[in-house]
Amino acid sequence: MNLKQTTIKAPVTVKGVGLHTGKEVTMTFKPAPENHGFKFQRIDLPGSPIIDADVDNVTDTSRGTTITQNGASVSTVEHTLAALAGLELDNILIEIDAPETPIMDGSSIIFIEELEKVGFEIQDADREYFVIPSNITYSESDRQVEMVAMPYIDDYRITVMVDYNSPVLGSQHAGLSGISQFKKEIASCRTFCFLHELEMLLKNNLIKGGDLNNAIVVVDKVVSEEELDHLAKLFNRDKIAVAREGILNNVELRHQNEPARHKLLDVIGDLALIGMPLKGHVMAARPGHAANVAFAKKIKALIKKDKAKKNIPIYNPSVPPIYDTIGIMNILPHRQPFLLIDKIIELSSKHVVGVKNVTMNEEFFNGHFPGNPVMPGVLQVEAMAQTGGILVLNTVPDPENYWTYFMKIENARFKDKVVPGDTILFRCDLTAPIRRGICQMKGIAFVGDKIVMEAELMAQIVRRS
């Protein structure tokens, strides 16, 4: 496994048709900078909107996975994303001029081969993996779906079982011992459907781009010559037959368990929507796009929770602060009773951590509220802004000659009460470079390991006249 983020060395263009729309599609993979991730861009729409390949953007899983953002959608993204994940790529912009990715041969192999032609570029930033810490489970009793991600720190392993109660397919298993084996073992495995599903899709004017070359059609019932002749006409074939194995048109399977391997491909593509590669062993029984997406959301929620814990500042009162109250007053213009932070314990070019000790002696507890002292939310925001003010004033050599002004508050959320006796730790992180004295920050307030408040702030420093 590569430990650095990776992109491609040059753009790669593929052309084909959308499986369901039947529209001609041109899709171009482009190199992207570090920490960009996978994004689609609908260049056929006004403004060329971008759609993040994010599980939270999934809007449909009925006939593939569809993602929607900024008023635009792209459907059937799973085969494309499986190719990117299988090649262990991190940062790619995918320009597309249609609402659906090209189906190609129904697998990921053509994407893989085209991307390999231009080669890969190792970037400077480290790749961040999510290491499965303990069993994560998901189930759907009505569809007998069972999925579990188990700890396995060395690689990304997947095992899939499918069972369609079909005399042709029966029960099938497929496994991938490591993501580096994706191209050899999984990438060429094509999508499949049953004949009765094909007939239903055709009746509903779907799979307009369907062809017997880009899907395996399983026939598990007796089919008359008239029906076969009708299908041959629909697919512009002289003749269609059913092979001894129960596969339409004598298509040769690339693997005996190709349907199970394709389901594994789908799992990899859908789980790529989590937004970071995994280290663990995923086992899935009877998976489908809806279950894959629900499972991906569960893993992403755990990642978010894990990241929040990692960002919790550690406060040791016995360690001298970077700035005590006197040091803070040498930088900030605020004074009692409106100086709302007591210490700065962390400070870098991109983040700051401030401490506020809340006591019953605070003036505002006289009226907020008698018999029920609660620190006002607006003062929590002010304390956070003062903490951020230290960050932005740290960028000038003479901070005592500047005023700090609040410009904007967005997405403020108050998640728990702050009461006398609490010690609040305010962490502010830059969300954009400081320009012309304007600082944009994401702030989180902690009491212990609990988030009590968060907000997005914009502040400005102005030289005193």
Secondary structure, DSSP 8 states (H G I E B T S, - for coil): ---EEEEESS-EEEEEEBTTT--EEEEEEEE--TT--EEEEETTSTT--EEE--GGGEEE-SSS-EEEETTEEEB--HHHHHHHHHTT---EEEEESSSB-B-TTSSSHHHHHHHHHH-EEEEEEE---EE--S-EEEEETTTTEEEEEE--TT-EEEEEEEE---TTT-EEEEEES-GGGHHHHTTT---EEEHHHHHHHHHTT--TT--TTS-EEE--S---HHHHHHHHHHTT-S---B-TTSBBTT---SSTTHHHHHHHHHHHHHHGGGSS-EEEEEEEES--HHHHHHHHHHHHHHHHHHHHHHT-----TTS--SB-HHHHHTT----TTS----EEEEE-SSEEEEEEE--TT-GGGGTS-TTS----HHHHHHHHHHHHHHHHHTTSS-GGGEEEEEEEEEEEEE-S---TT-EEEEEEEESS--BTTEEEEEEEEEETTEEEEEEEEEEEEEE--
